[in-house]
Amino acid sequence: MAWGEGLVGWVAGSRRSAFIKERALEDPRVKYFPEFDEERYQSLVSVPVFGRAGEVMGVISLHAEAPHEFAQDDLDFLEHTARLLAGAIENARLYEDAAARVAELRDLSELSQRIASSGSQEQVLEAVLKGVNVMLPGDRVEIFLRRSDDRLVLRAALPARSSPEPFDPRDLWTGTADGLDVNAAPAVWGADIPAIPVLVPLVVGEERIGVLAVALRERTPAVETVLSAVASHAAVALRQHQVIEWLREENLVKDFFQALAANASPGAAELAERLRVDLDASHVVLHLVPLGGTRARPGSATRRRPWRTVAGQAEARLSARFRRSLFDHQERTLRALVPLAGETLDDVTQAIRAMTWDAGEGEHLAVGVSNPVRGIASFAQGFIEAAAAAEVGGLIRGGPGATTYDELGPYRYVLGSEAGGRDRFQQALMEVRDYDTRRGTQLLDTLEGYLDHRGNVVATSRALYIHPNTLRQRLDRIQRVSGLDLEREDWLSLAVAVKVVKLQNMRETAQAEGRE
């Protein structure tokens, strides 16, 4: 029976009592309902039932077969009864509401305990789905969580359904910290939108980590309150388990990197399987270090940011470009294992060089790139190559950016040579280096260029942009300072010694600038 339909509807709508003494079915306010057998009745009386706030709660209606059955006293009695009935109904409703609230609080408390005692993200998700499904009259309960690329993905659903395409959460947020736009329900359910969609954000602090989506059959007064409370408990529990899993994964990755670098095949293979890394596929190793000697300008108020912050931003840039990469944070270095995934070494190197590695005062990074590695036994050498390319490449470049191992050129063959005892050539060339330091000359660079051009005076002069006579004068001075006879010495050994001394000199200079 619609509002305003029939005599009862007229009474409810007009808020007035109705008294029909005879021929009730002829009254235009009366509508015939076969279920009531109203053709038998001649006399009708109906009175509204008012609540405390003045709203119409219902209608009391009496039917009589004989005409003139009801008198004014009957109407007065019904109106008085309606007032008593209204109070009883309201008290009963208040009791029912209070009992429902108590039941909701009890169910919510039990659900909160199940969420808090869950041992994993999956158990939290399962507890939320089952708990909401029991507490609210709904057809669907689903939870979407944010991925590392900030898109929302379906993580749990009751009843289960195939996962839709991840979508941009900006299609959902209304702009408020805890608001969701129910008009964006198509982003969650596509064309199959339920009659009563309710979307509640999962928020921890100011971070939105996901969405609780419920399809209701009917809307109860406390539905938003209940879902908001469930979402708050679930968000905190999910964030705690995410942090725990991240820590576990970080330790697992750290052990994996150590096993690969140490060429510990059995342990590395087992960890690779747990991390779902195919060691038979081609990878490159990256090694990132702070560029030596970079520091804030005198008088600048800028301070170097903590290494963890700098490394975290570097990881974000790399992981956005190279999917499924693994990262190992160390005290002052960041290592990465990047799958080539059909790309070449040049593709990877160019992509890295297109990124920003000069992020501000005191935040310059040198990036070393290994040759491609494939097969568990090759990764240890890849770590060595990447570390050498980062350190020596940064010294050679004198600025931030990426250097491949092959780009080190002859320095690949002298790495580590300076750690042993110095031979006659190194001792002699140290004298040349000290002479350059005192006089501001470039004798060591001149000798390196002369040896690189196999003693060709004209080619060396062109490469160094000096006159051939100037070159000859420098060569004579080199022989006097060092005591070497360039015509009789072993040029191959001498060329290697020059690289060793230059590399050591660059390292010492960088360390000195870093201490300043």
ZAMARGU-4260 file (C-alpha; in steps of 0.2 Angstrom, whole numbers, plus 5000, padded with zeros to 4 digits):
<rodrens>
0) 5000/5000/5000 | 5008/5016/4994 | 5008/5032/5005 | 4992/5041/5002 | 4984/5026/4994
5) 4966/5021/5001 | 4958/5027/5017 | 4973/5022/5028 | 4985/5031/5016 | 4974/5046/5016
10) 4974/5047/5035 | 4993/5045/5035 | 4996/5058/5022 | 4983/5071/5029 | 4987/5068/5047
15) 4968/5068/5051 | 4956/5055/5057 | 4943/5048/5045 | 4925/5042/5050 | 4914/5034/5037
20) 4897/5030/5044 | 4890/5020/5029 | 4893/5014/5011 | 4911/5014/5014 | 4916/5008/4997
25) 4907/5023/4989 | 4919/5035/4998 | 4932/5041/4985 | 4946/5040/4998 | 4943/5021/5000
30) 4952/5009/4988 | 4947/4991/4987 | 4959/4978/4992 | 4953/4960/4990 | 4964/4954/5004
35) 4954/4963/5016 | 4936/4957/5011 | 4931/4976/5012 | 4915/4973/5002 | 4908/4966/5018
40) 4910/4982/5028 | 4899/4997/5028 | 4907/5008/5042 | 4925/5012/5044 | 4935/5023/5056
45) 4954/5026/5055 | 4965/5037/5066 | 4984/5042/5064 | 4997/5036/5076 | 5009/5051/5080
50) 5027/5049/5087 | 5035/5061/5099 | 5042/5071/5086 | 5025/5073/5077 | 5028/5061/5063
55) 5015/5048/5058 | 5021/5031/5063 | 5006/5022/5057 | 4987/5021/5056 | 4974/5011/5067
60) 4958/5006/5057 | 4942/4997/5062 | 4929/4990/5050 | 4911/4986/5054 | 4898/4976/5044
65) 4883/4986/5050 | 4881/5005/5045 | 4883/5018/5059 | 4892/5005/5070 | 4904/5017/5076
70) 4901/5032/5087 | 4911/5048/5092 | 4916/5039/5108 | 4924/5025/5097 | 4934/5038/5088
75) 4939/5047/5104 | 4944/5030/5111 | 4954/5025/5096 | 4964/5042/5096 | 4968/5040/5114
80) 4973/5022/5111 | 4984/5028/5097 | 4994/5040/5109 | 4997/5025/5121 | 5002/5014/5106
85) 5014/5027/5099 | 5023/5028/5116 | 5024/5009/5117 | 5030/5007/5099 | 5044/5021/5102
90) 5050/5013/5118 | 5051/4996/5109 | 5060/5003/5094 | 5072/5012/5106 | 5075/4995/5115
95) 5077/4986/5098 | 5090/5000/5093 | 5099/4998/5109 | 5100/4979/5108 | 5106/4981/5090
100) 5119/4993/5095 | 5125/4981/5109 | 5125/4967/5097 | 5135/4977/5084 | 5147/4982/5097
105) 5149/4964/5103 | 5152/4958/5085 | 5163/4973/5081 | 5174/4969/5097 | 5175/4951/5092
110) 5180/4955/5074 | 5193/4967/5081 | 5201/4954/5091 | 5201/4942/5076 | 5209/4955/5066
115) 5222/4959/5079 | 5226/4941/5082 | 5229/4937/5064 | 5246/4931/5059 | 5247/4937/5041
120) 5239/4949/5029 | 5229/4934/5022 | 5222/4930/5039 | 5217/4949/5041 | 5208/4950/5024
125) 5199/4933/5028 | 5193/4940/5045 | 5187/4956/5038 | 5177/4948/5024 | 5169/4935/5035
130) 5166/4948/5049 | 5157/4961/5038 | 5147/4948/5029 | 5140/4942/5046 | 5137/4960/5053
135) 5129/4968/5038 | 5115/4962/5025 | 5126/4962/5010 | 5129/4953/4994 | 5148/4957/4992
140) 5163/4961/5002 | 5179/4966/4994 | 5196/4973/4998 | 5207/4983/4986 | 5225/4987/4991
145) 5238/4999/4984 | 5252/4991/4974 | 5270/4999/4973 | 5264/5008/4957 | 5250/5016/4967
150) 5236/5007/4958 | 5223/4998/4967 | 5221/4979/4965 | 5208/4967/4971 | 5216/4956/4986
155) 5201/4948/4993 | 5183/4945/4989 | 5168/4936/4996 | 5161/4928/4986 | 5177/4926/4976
160) 5178/4933/4958 | 5191/4935/4945 | 5202/4950/4948 | 5198/4965/4938 | 5212/4976/4930
165) 5221/4987/4943 | 5215/5005/4942 | 5220/5022/4947 | 5214/5027/4965 | 5212/5045/4959
170) 5196/5039/4951 | 5189/5035/4968 | 5195/5048/4981 | 5184/5063/4983 | 5198/5074/4989
175) 5194/5073/5008 | 5206/5063/5019 | 5193/5049/5022 | 5180/5052/5008 | 5176/5040/4994
180) 5165/5045/4979 | 5152/5031/4977 | 5149/5038/4960 | 5165/5030/4955 | 5159/5013/4959
185) 5161/5008/4941 | 5180/5008/4944 | 5177/4995/4957 | 5163/4984/4950 | 5163/4989/4932
190) 5145/4988/4924 | 5139/4976/4937 | 5136/4990/4950 | 5126/4984/4966 | 5110/4993/4971
195) 5118/5000/4987 | 5137/5002/4985 | 5147/5008/5000 | 5165/5012/4999 | 5176/5015/5014
200) 5195/5020/5013 | 5208/5010/5023 | 5219/5024/5030 | 5234/5023/5042 | 5238/5041/5047
205) 5237/5051/5032 | 5241/5037/5020 | 5228/5028/5010 | 5232/5010/5008 | 5216/5003/5000
210) 5197/5002/5000 | 5184/4992/5008 | 5170/4989/4996 | 5153/4982/5001 | 5137/4979/4991
215) 5122/4980/5003 | 5105/4974/5001 | 5098/4987/5013 | 5106/5002/5022 | 5105/5001/5041
220) 5108/5017/5051 | 5125/5012/5058 | 5132/5005/5042 | 5145/5019/5039 | 5150/5019/5058
225) 5152/5000/5058 | 5162/4999/5041 | 5173/5014/5046 | 5178/5005/5063 | 5181/4989/5054
230) 5192/4998/5040 | 5202/5007/5054 | 5206/4991/5063 | 5210/4982/5046 | 5221/4996/5040
235) 5232/4996/5055 | 5234/4977/5055 | 5237/4977/5037 | 5251/4990/5038 | 5259/4981/5053
240) 5260/4965/5043 | 5266/4974/5027 | 5280/4981/5037 | 5284/4964/5044 | 5284/4956/5027
245) 5295/4970/5020 | 5308/4967/5034 | 5308/4949/5031 | 5309/4951/5012 | 5323/4964/5015
250) 5333/4952/5025 | 5329/4938/5012 | 5336/4949/4998 | 5351/4954/5008 | 5355/4936/5011
255) 5352/4932/4993 | 5364/4946/4987 | 5378/4940/4999 | 5376/4922/4993 | 5377/4928/4975
260) 5392/4939/4978 | 5401/4925/4988 | 5397/4913/4974 | 5388/4902/4987 | 5379/4892/4974
265) 5367/4880/4985 | 5361/4894/4996 | 5359/4907/4982 | 5349/4894/4971 | 5337/4891/4986
270) 5335/4910/4990 | 5332/4913/4971 | 5318/4900/4971 | 5310/4909/4986 | 5312/4926/4978
275) 5306/4919/4961 | 5322/4925/4952 | 5327/4916/4937 | 5346/4915/4938 | 5347/4907/4920
280) 5340/4923/4913 | 5351/4938/4909 | 5353/4951/4922 | 5365/4966/4925 | 5371/4971/4942
285) 5370/4990/4948 | 5381/4997/4961 | 5377/5015/4968 | 5388/5025/4979 | 5389/5043/4984
290) 5401/5052/4973 | 5417/5056/4982 | 5422/5074/4985 | 5404/5081/4983 | 5399/5093/4997
295) 5389/5108/5000 | 5396/5125/4994 | 5403/5136/5008 | 5390/5147/5016 | 5376/5136/5009
300) 5362/5131/5022 | 5359/5115/5013 | 5364/5099/5022 | 5366/5082/5015 | 5351/5071/5017
305) 5353/5054/5026 | 5360/5041/5014 | 5344/5030/5017 | 5333/5044/5010 | 5345/5047/4995
310) 5346/5028/4992 | 5327/5026/4994 | 5324/5039/4980 | 5336/5031/4969 | 5327/5014/4971
315) 5311/5022/4967 | 5318/5029/4951 | 5325/5012/4946 | 5311/5001/4951 | 5299/5012/4941
320) 5309/5009/4925 | 5315/4991/4928 | 5301/4980/4935 | 5305/4965/4946 | 5322/4972/4951
325) 5329/4968/4968 | 5338/4980/4979 | 5350/4978/4994 | 5353/4993/5005 | 5370/4994/5014
330) 5378/5007/5025 | 5384/5018/5011 | 5380/5009/4995 | 5365/5002/4985 | 5365/4987/4975
335) 5352/4981/4962 | 5349/4966/4952 | 5340/4971/4936 | 5333/4958/4924 | 5336/4963/4906
340) 5319/4956/4900 | 5323/4957/4882 | 5333/4973/4883 | 5351/4975/4879 | 5365/4982/4890
345) 5365/4998/4880 | 5346/5000/4883 | 5348/4998/4901 | 5363/5010/4902 | 5354/5024/4892
350) 5339/5022/4903 | 5349/5025/4918 | 5359/5039/4911 | 5342/5048/4907 | 5338/5048/4925
355) 5344/5062/4937 | 5359/5057/4948 | 5363/5075/4953 | 5349/5077/4965 | 5356/5092/4975
360) 5370/5098/4986 | 5380/5084/4993 | 5369/5071/4984 | 5378/5066/4969 | 5378/5047/4964
365) 5390/5036/4954 | 5381/5021/4946 | 5391/5006/4941 | 5384/4994/4928 | 5391/4977/4926
370) 5392/4967/4910 | 5377/4955/4908 | 5377/4940/4919 | 5368/4923/4916 | 5370/4908/4926
375) 5373/4907/4945 | 5392/4906/4944 | 5393/4922/4934 | 5385/4934/4947 | 5400/4935/4958
380) 5410/4943/4944 | 5395/4954/4940 | 5395/4962/4958 | 5414/4965/4956 | 5412/4973/4940
385) 5398/4985/4945 | 5407/4990/4961 | 5423/4994/4951 | 5413/5004/4938 | 5404/5014/4951
390) 5420/5018/4961 | 5433/5021/4947 | 5419/5027/4934 | 5414/5041/4947 | 5433/5046/4949
395) 5436/5046/4930 | 5419/5055/4926 | 5422/5068/4940 | 5403/5069/4941 | 5387/5059/4944
400) 5380/5047/4932 | 5382/5029/4925 | 5398/5020/4920 | 5398/5002/4912 | 5413/4991/4917
405) 5419/4991/4899 | 5420/5010/4899 | 5434/5009/4912 | 5446/5004/4898 | 5463/5000/4904
410) 5459/5004/4922 | 5450/4987/4922 | 5467/4978/4922 | 5475/4989/4935 | 5461/4988/4948
415) 5468/4981/4964 | 5486/4982/4958 | 5490/4997/4969 | 5486/4986/4985 | 5502/4976/4982
420) 5520/4981/4984 | 5526/4995/4973 | 5538/4991/4959 | 5552/5002/4952 | 5540/5010/4939
425) 5528/5015/4952 | 5541/5022/4964 | 5548/5033/4949 | 5531/5039/4944 | 5526/5044/4962
430) 5541/5056/4960 | 5532/5063/4944 | 5516/5064/4953 | 5523/5074/4968 | 5532/5085/4955
435) 5515/5089/4947 | 5507/5093/4964 | 5521/5105/4969 | 5523/5114/4952 | 5505/5112/4945
440) 5512/5103/4930 | 5504/5089/4920 | 5519/5078/4917 | 5510/5062/4922 | 5495/5065/4910
445) 5508/5069/4897 | 5517/5052/4899 | 5500/5043/4899 | 5495/5051/4883 | 5512/5048/4875
450) 5512/5029/4880 | 5493/5027/4874 | 5499/5034/4857 | 5514/5022/4856 | 5527/5035/4856
455) 5520/5045/4841 | 5525/5063/4845 | 5513/5071/4832 | 5498/5061/4837 | 5501/5064/4856
460) 5503/5083/4853 | 5487/5083/4844 | 5478/5074/4857 | 5485/5085/4871 | 5483/5101/4861
465) 5502/5106/4863 | 5516/5109/4851 | 5528/5094/4848 | 5542/5104/4855 | 5533/5107/4871
470) 5529/5088/4872 | 5548/5084/4869 | 5552/5096/4883 | 5540/5088/4895 | 5547/5071/4891
475) 5564/5076/4895 | 5558/5083/4911 | 5549/5067/4915 | 5565/5057/4913 | 5575/5069/4924
480) 5562/5069/4938 | 5559/5050/4937 | 5576/5043/4932 | 5568/5033/4919 | 5575/5031/4901
485) 5560/5031/4890 | 5569/5024/4875 | 5574/5008/4884 | 5560/5004/4897 | 5546/4991/4895
490) 5532/5002/4889 | 5518/4990/4893 | 5524/4988/4911 | 5526/5007/4912 | 5509/5010/4904
495) 5501/4999/4918 | 5511/5008/4931 | 5504/5025/4925 | 5486/5019/4927 | 5490/5012/4944
500) 5497/5028/4950 | 5484/5039/4942 | 5470/5028/4950 | 5478/5029/4967 | 5480/5048/4965
505) 5461/5050/4961 | 5456/5040/4976 | 5467/5049/4988 | 5461/5066/4981 | 5442/5061/4982
510) 5445/5055/5000 | 5454/5071/5005 | 5439/5081/4997 | 5427/5071/5006 | 5435/5074/5023
515) 5434/5092/5020
</rodrens>
